[in-house]
Amino acid sequence: MIRFFGKASGKVDDKGRIVLPAVFRDAMIRGGAAEMTVIVKKNVQQNCLDLFAWDEWIQRSEKVLDSLNPELNTEDADFWTKYNDGVYPLVPDGKLGRLNIPSELLESAGITKEVVFGGVGYKLQIWAPEVLQEGLLTDEQFKQTATRLSGRK
């Protein structure tokens, strides 16, 4: 099982490739997937990209699909199509761990020259640095949410 934690910065080269930071390549190796296919897609709720290990993506997307009936329900079919739109399987190149992320994904997240990788356990988020700062909860919002989630008032 691959788990991603921590933060790291990176750059986008002229061909749209991003080097997967060593800390996250190491996480993939520890998880038993040194050379594997990953899934990169636009985040559904935030203005960033998500990177999943293949097995994690399959597990999570099947859970979503289990709650739908796209064969018989038009709304479910439309949702499932949109959910899978822009999902790209990529294989990091062996030596450097470079990812050739499609330009449409980079543009959709506002990523141009620099990126910030953020490990959130089951996936990596890939952000434009300025967008990340705008998207984070304030300390007060974080405390309020933590209190609400803990069931205390």
Contacts in CASP RR format, 6 or more apart in sequence:
PFRMAT RR
TARGET T0000
AUTHOR 0000-0000-0000
METHOD contacts of the structure
MODEL  1
MIRFFGKASGKVDDKGRIVLPAVFRDAMIRGGAAEMTVIVKKNVQQNCLD
LFAWDEWIQRSEKVLDSLNPELNTEDADFWTKYNDGVYPLVPDGKLGRLN
IPSELLESAGITKEVVFGGVGYKLQIWAPEVLQEGLLTDEQFKQTATRLS
GRK
1 31 0 8 1.000
2 27 0 8 1.000
2 28 0 8 1.000
2 30 0 8 1.000
2 31 0 8 1.000
2 32 0 8 1.000
2 33 0 8 1.000
2 53 0 8 1.000
2 55 0 8 1.000
2 56 0 8 1.000
3 27 0 8 1.000
3 31 0 8 1.000
3 121 0 8 1.000
3 122 0 8 1.000
4 24 0 8 1.000
4 27 0 8 1.000
4 118 0 8 1.000
4 119 0 8 1.000
4 120 0 8 1.000
4 121 0 8 1.000
4 122 0 8 1.000
4 123 0 8 1.000
4 124 0 8 1.000
5 27 0 8 1.000
5 119 0 8 1.000
5 121 0 8 1.000
6 23 0 8 1.000
6 118 0 8 1.000
6 119 0 8 1.000
7 116 0 8 1.000
7 117 0 8 1.000
7 118 0 8 1.000
7 119 0 8 1.000
8 21 0 8 1.000
8 23 0 8 1.000
8 24 0 8 1.000
8 116 0 8 1.000
8 117 0 8 1.000
8 118 0 8 1.000
9 21 0 8 1.000
9 114 0 8 1.000
9 115 0 8 1.000
9 116 0 8 1.000
9 117 0 8 1.000
9 129 0 8 1.000
10 18 0 8 1.000
10 19 0 8 1.000
10 21 0 8 1.000
10 114 0 8 1.000
10 115 0 8 1.000
10 116 0 8 1.000
10 117 0 8 1.000
11 18 0 8 1.000
11 19 0 8 1.000
11 113 0 8 1.000
11 114 0 8 1.000
11 115 0 8 1.000
12 18 0 8 1.000
12 106 0 8 1.000
12 111 0 8 1.000
12 112 0 8 1.000
12 113 0 8 1.000
12 114 0 8 1.000
12 115 0 8 1.000
13 98 0 8 1.000
15 100 0 8 1.000
16 100 0 8 1.000
16 101 0 8 1.000
16 103 0 8 1.000
16 106 0 8 1.000
17 98 0 8 1.000
17 99 0 8 1.000
17 100 0 8 1.000
17 101 0 8 1.000
18 98 0 8 1.000
18 99 0 8 1.000
18 101 0 8 1.000
18 115 0 8 1.000
18 126 0 8 1.000
19 96 0 8 1.000
19 97 0 8 1.000
19 98 0 8 1.000
19 99 0 8 1.000
20 92 0 8 1.000
20 97 0 8 1.000
20 98 0 8 1.000
20 99 0 8 1.000
20 117 0 8 1.000
21 117 0 8 1.000
24 117 0 8 1.000
24 119 0 8 1.000
24 124 0 8 1.000
25 92 0 8 1.000
25 97 0 8 1.000
28 34 0 8 1.000
28 36 0 8 1.000
28 53 0 8 1.000
33 53 0 8 1.000
33 54 0 8 1.000
33 55 0 8 1.000
35 91 0 8 1.000
35 92 0 8 1.000
35 94 0 8 1.000
36 53 0 8 1.000
36 54 0 8 1.000
36 91 0 8 1.000
37 54 0 8 1.000
37 89 0 8 1.000
37 90 0 8 1.000
37 91 0 8 1.000
38 51 0 8 1.000
38 52 0 8 1.000
38 53 0 8 1.000
38 54 0 8 1.000
38 89 0 8 1.000
38 90 0 8 1.000
38 91 0 8 1.000
38 92 0 8 1.000
38 99 0 8 1.000
39 50 0 8 1.000
39 51 0 8 1.000
39 52 0 8 1.000
39 53 0 8 1.000
39 54 0 8 1.000
39 57 0 8 1.000
39 87 0 8 1.000
39 88 0 8 1.000
39 89 0 8 1.000
39 90 0 8 1.000
40 49 0 8 1.000
40 50 0 8 1.000
40 51 0 8 1.000
40 52 0 8 1.000
40 87 0 8 1.000
40 88 0 8 1.000
40 90 0 8 1.000
40 99 0 8 1.000
40 101 0 8 1.000
40 105 0 8 1.000
40 126 0 8 1.000
41 49 0 8 1.000
41 50 0 8 1.000
41 52 0 8 1.000
41 86 0 8 1.000
41 87 0 8 1.000
41 88 0 8 1.000
41 105 0 8 1.000
42 49 0 8 1.000
42 50 0 8 1.000
42 86 0 8 1.000
42 105 0 8 1.000
42 108 0 8 1.000
42 109 0 8 1.000
43 49 0 8 1.000
43 50 0 8 1.000
43 109 0 8 1.000
43 125 0 8 1.000
44 83 0 8 1.000
46 125 0 8 1.000
46 135 0 8 1.000
47 109 0 8 1.000
47 110 0 8 1.000
47 127 0 8 1.000
47 131 0 8 1.000
47 135 0 8 1.000
48 109 0 8 1.000
48 125 0 8 1.000
48 126 0 8 1.000
48 127 0 8 1.000
48 128 0 8 1.000
48 131 0 8 1.000
48 132 0 8 1.000
49 101 0 8 1.000
49 105 0 8 1.000
49 106 0 8 1.000
49 108 0 8 1.000
49 109 0 8 1.000
49 111 0 8 1.000
49 125 0 8 1.000
49 126 0 8 1.000
49 127 0 8 1.000
50 123 0 8 1.000
50 124 0 8 1.000
50 125 0 8 1.000
50 126 0 8 1.000
51 99 0 8 1.000
51 123 0 8 1.000
51 124 0 8 1.000
51 125 0 8 1.000
51 126 0 8 1.000
52 60 0 8 1.000
52 122 0 8 1.000
52 123 0 8 1.000
54 89 0 8 1.000
56 122 0 8 1.000
56 123 0 8 1.000
57 87 0 8 1.000
60 122 0 8 1.000
61 83 0 8 1.000
61 84 0 8 1.000
64 80 0 8 1.000
64 83 0 8 1.000
65 80 0 8 1.000
68 76 0 8 1.000
68 79 0 8 1.000
68 80 0 8 1.000
69 76 0 8 1.000
70 76 0 8 1.000
70 77 0 8 1.000
70 79 0 8 1.000
70 80 0 8 1.000
70 81 0 8 1.000
71 77 0 8 1.000
86 102 0 8 1.000
86 104 0 8 1.000
86 105 0 8 1.000
88 101 0 8 1.000
88 102 0 8 1.000
88 105 0 8 1.000
90 99 0 8 1.000
90 100 0 8 1.000
90 101 0 8 1.000
92 98 0 8 1.000
92 99 0 8 1.000
101 126 0 8 1.000
106 112 0 8 1.000
109 126 0 8 1.000
109 127 0 8 1.000
109 128 0 8 1.000
109 131 0 8 1.000
110 128 0 8 1.000
110 131 0 8 1.000
111 126 0 8 1.000
111 127 0 8 1.000
111 128 0 8 1.000
112 128 0 8 1.000
114 128 0 8 1.000
114 129 0 8 1.000
115 126 0 8 1.000
115 127 0 8 1.000
115 128 0 8 1.000
115 129 0 8 1.000
116 126 0 8 1.000
116 127 0 8 1.000
116 128 0 8 1.000
116 129 0 8 1.000
116 132 0 8 1.000
117 124 0 8 1.000
117 125 0 8 1.000
117 126 0 8 1.000
117 127 0 8 1.000
118 124 0 8 1.000
118 125 0 8 1.000
118 126 0 8 1.000
118 127 0 8 1.000
119 125 0 8 1.000
137 145 0 8 1.000
147 153 0 8 1.000
END
